[in-house]
Amino acid sequence: MKTETLDAPPTLGVLYGRALLTARSGGGALPDRRLELAGVRIDADAVADYAHVCGFGVGGVVPPTYPHMLAFPLQMRLMTDREFPLPAPGMVHLRNVITQHRPPEVGEPLTVAVHADRLAAHPKGAQVDLVTEVRDADGTGVWGSRSTYFVRGAPAPEGADEVPAAPPEPEPQVGRLPHAIWTIPADIGRRYAAVSGDVNPIHVNGLAAKAFGMPGMIAHGMWTKARALAALAGRHGPAFTVDVVFRAPVRAPSKAYFHTAAVDGGWDAKLVSPKGKDHLLLTLRDA
């Protein structure tokens, strides 16, 4: 796989404009290259704004979901490339697995690398993984993630049966009674978009969300994951793996019930709708 080194972070506004103008898939295979950006530094003010929106305390360690903010512009640059086989508008986050070796520090120079992997058929379209690696100045891995995205109605790629199967989904073991009731505000999509740059129309416009097959405007999957981890802050070690499946969209506004359970080596959690539908399945295991 070739590495393309970027001189500066891609501009998300330009990329979304390109995605909305084309709104179509490109080639039949994934780009055989990795995008890499060196000298990335986490900004304290940006982390504080993100923490306020997602429920983390301000002034502590960098939230474990925050490095996704560093990687997302590179993901969008790859997904809006003409050769990328799936269209970016309306793309839905199905799963996100984060492995943190240590919390990154505000101001330290980091290298962020992103590549696409595991293009596969889905019963209702097609899906793809975007893989991220964050390294420190010594080249040591600090943080990594694998995000699975789905596009409704996209044609299944040729050779989909040859794509390696994904690991089994998490099966959290939690009790019947919730530990918290979440009130998801109507504007959470716009608020999260303001700190993340993720202005996918399914999160910020109700009519557009319905056009892409959603029940209405929905919360970002990575906001729900961040909010869940904010509830578990201080209850796990600095090195861990957290696996989340976004089972059903979280409408904005709505209410949901958050269930947690301490297990051997970590935590299990679920976010459940008032009708008993699973929104989010989470397992966190310390390294």
N, C-alpha and C positions, 0 to 999 in steps of 0.2 A: 504494500500500500504506500503510495506517494504521500509526502507531507507538503502542504501548501502553507507557508508562513505568512501571516497577515501583519501589516504594519500598524493597524489601528483596529479598534472594535468596529464591527459593521454597524451601520445606522439602521435601527429597527424601523423607523418611519419609512425610509426608502424601500426597505425589504418588504414591508407589508403593502406598500403601494404597488410594487412589482407583482406580489402574489395576487392581489385583488384584480389587477389588470389582466393577468394571464389566466388564473383560476383553472389551470388544467395540469394534467400530469405530463411528464416529459418522456425520458427514455424508458427502456424496459429493464434496466438493472441499476443497482446503486452506484453512486460515484465511488471510484476506487482511489479515494484520497482522504487524508486527514487534514482538517483545518487546525492550525496552531497559532496561538497568540501569546507572546511572552511579555513580561513586565507588567502584568495586570496587578493592580493594587486595590484592595477593598477600602472603600471610603467610609469613614465613621458616620457621617451624616446620612448617607444612603442606607447603612445598616440600621440606624435609628428609625428612619422613616419606615423601612421594611418591618422592623420589630413592632412598631405601633400598629400596623395594619394586620399583622399575623398573630399578635398576642404574646410575643416574647418580651422579656424584660430588657430594658435598655441599659447599656453599659457593662454587660457581662461578656461572655464568649460570643463569637459570631454564631448566629443560628445555623444549625446543621443543614438547613435547606437553602441558605443564602448563596452558596457557590453556584446553585442553579441559575442565579441571576447573571453570573459571569459567563456561563456557558450558553445561555439562551440566544444571544445575538449570533453566535457561531452556528448554533443549530439552525436558526432561521436562514442564515447565509447559505447553508448546505441545502435546506429544504426548498428554497426559492430558486435554486440553480435550474437552468433549462433542462439539464440531464436528469434531474431528480424524478423518480417515477410516480410520485404521488403529489397531488395538489395540497398546498398549505392551508388555504382558507377552509374553515370548518373542521380542521383536524382535532381529534379528541384524544386526550391523555387517558390511556387504559391502565398503565402500571408504571411505578417508579421505584427503583431499588437504589438506595444510597449506601455506600460503604465509606465511613469516615475513619481515617487512621489517626488523625488528630485534628482539633479545631484549627482552621486557618486563622491568622492574626491580621488585625487591621493594619494596613500599610505595608505588609511584607510583599516582596515581588513574587508573583506566581506565574506559572505557565499553564494555560488552559488549552486542551486539545479535544476535538470532537470528530467522530466519524459515524457513519450510518452502518447498520448491521441488520441481518435477519429480516429481510423483506419476505412477508408471508401472506397467504390468503387468510381471510377472516370470513365467518359465515355471512356477514353483511357488507363485506367490502375487502379491504386490504389493510395491513399494518406494517409498521417498520420500527426498529429500535434506533435511538440516537444515544451513543455511548460517549461519556465525558470522563476525562482524566485531568485532575489538577495536581501539579507538582510544585515543589518549593524551589528555591534558588540552587539547591544541591542536586536537583533532579529526583528527589524522593517523593513518592506518591503521598499526597495529603488527603485527597478526597476523590471519589469516583461515583458515577451514577450510570444507570441504564434506564432510559425512558422509552416506553412503548406507546406509539401513537397510532390511531385508527382513522381511516377515511371511509365514511359510509358511501357505498355504491362504486367505489374504485375497483377497476378490474383486477382480478387476481393475477399475480405475475406468473410467467411461465416457470416451470420447475419448482413451484411452491412446495410440492411434496418433499423436495430435497432439503428444504430449510430446516435446520436443527430445531427441535422442539424447545419451547421455553421451559424454565424450571417450574416445578409445581407452585401453584398459587399459595399464599399464606393462608393458614387456617387458624385464626385467633380463637382462643378459648376464653370467653368472658361470661359473666353472670347475666341473669335475666334483667336485673335492674340497672339503669344507667347511673353514671356518676356525675353527669352534667347534662344540662339542656342547652344546646346552642341555638341562638337566634341569628340567623343569617340575614344581614341587611340587604335591602334592594340594590344598594350601590356598591356592594363588595366587589363586583367585577370591575367597575371603573376604578375603585380605590386600589385594588391589587394591580391593575394595568398601569396605574400611575407610578408605582414603585418598581414594577418588573419590566415594563415595556411590552408585555404580552397583551396586545389589543385584538386578539382573535375575536371576530364579531359575535360568536356564540356567547361571549362573556359580557359584552358591553351594549348589545342591542337586541331587544326582544324579538323584533320582526326578523332580523337576520338569523337569530338562533333558531326560530321556527323554520326558516327557509332551509337550514342545514339539518332538519330532522329532530331538533331538540324540543322539549315541551315548553320552552320559554328561555329567558336568560338564565344561565347557570354559573355557579361559582367555579373559579379555576381549580383544577385538581390539585395543583401545587399549593394553593392557598389552604385547602382542606388538610393536606398533609402537614404543612407548616403549623397550622392551628392545633392539630393533634399533637405534634412534637412539642409545641409550646406548653401544652398541658402536662407533658411528661418531663419538662426541663428540670434538671437537678436530680432526676431519679434513675439515671443511667451513667455509665462511664464515658470518657471522651472518645473512645474508639468503639465502633459498633457498626452493625448493618441493620438498616430498617427497610423493610419491603412493604409496599403499599399497592393494593389493587383498588382502582376507582370503579366500583361495581355499577353504580347508578348515578346519574347526574344529581347534583345538589342545586335545587332551584333557588333563585334569589328574587324575592325574599322567601324564607321558609323557616321551619324549626326542625331540629334533628337531635337525636339522643346519643350521647357519647358514653360508650362502655369501655372500661379498662380492667385489666387484671395483671397483677405481678406474677410472673412465671419464672421458672428456673433459668437464670441467665439473662433476664430482660423483662419485656412487657408485651402484652397483647392488647389490641384495641379494635373497636368497631364504631362506626358512625351509622346510625340507623334512622330511617324516616319514621314519622308517627304511625304509618301503616305497616311498619315492620320490614321495610325493604332495606337491604344493606346498601349504604352509599360507599363506605370505605372499609377495607380490611387491612389491618396493620399488625405486623410482627416486628419487634425490635430485639436484637440479641447483641449483648456486649461481646467485644472481641476477646 
